[in-house]
């Protein structure tokens, strides 16, 4: 509420003598909304800053004063249309590209225009990914799902890198904060990615609800991360022999929690299979721990994925696993890198991160 009050005070003061912003445009046919609601990002309906009436033909125009560099959103609630706007004292026109609407400034080199160009590419990437997701849902064969998932995984990673590039490009403005806050549901389950976001924005975020949400969510996720000595465990391998994690002390260990029914896990198995000889030669031990409820499904998946490193199983399965609780995870796959002293180094390390760590070990 304090941010809304501050916004209204500044806006009222600015309108006495400052330059004005202008909006105009026309939506396509079939628009159900009667007004455009102008709000701060993710604010509630009772936090509308002002409204812009829509004429019967979908056209609109508005002139007014706004705090410079404020991130706003134009929403047509009944039509599920949301248009982000980096508001400055400029003239803006509505533009449609594909299925989406954008605001374009009359100043060619404006931040809003750079932001709009970024959003167009981002929206296109997400549209393509969503189309792939719908195709994925129609596949029933597990082997084909794994292959399809591999392609989608690469696409998702590329989209995330593109998003990070946008956050980096607009860091220091509310547009950068907006890009991070908009996809908060991504970062809340990806500590590594969230850390990258916060490192980019460190010292650059302005005092808005966006900053509050990001900082609060990051601190909460950080508090859930497993640190210190990795919890020890003793589990049976495929022949029933008990294997204890602490018996690998003195070596770097990658502990991979997975299950046969997890498509992403199967994808990780096959990716790791490609690089296992290299990582093994560099001094890394890999231990996979299955959380399958069905032993036969576990063995079948190990054979299908041609896994050659040690395979263990938690007989309690995913839901009842005490080990899962001690390692603080609720989804699969979950992977931890553990150092020779038994300490958690990181969660979900990339191949390049593991190479860097293992090469550093060699050079010691």
Secondary structure, DSSP 8 states (H G I E B T S, - for coil): -HHHHHHHHHHHHHHHHS--EEEEEE--TT---SEEEEEETT--GGG--EEEE--TTSEEEEEE---TTEEEEEEEGGGTEEEEEEE-SSEEEEEEETTEEEEEESSTT-HHHHHHHHHHHHHHHHHHHHHHHHHHTT---HHHHHHHHHHHHHHHHHHHHHHHHHHHHHTTSHHHHHHHHHTHHHHTT-HHHHHHHHHHHTTT--SSHHHHHHHHHHHHHHHTS--SB----EEEETTS-EEEGGGGTTSEEEEEEE-TT-HHHHHHHHHHHHHHHHHHHTTEEEEEEE--S-HHHHHHHHHHTT--SEEEE-TTHHHH-HHHHHTT--SS-EEEEE-TTSBEEEES--HHHHHHHHHHHHT-
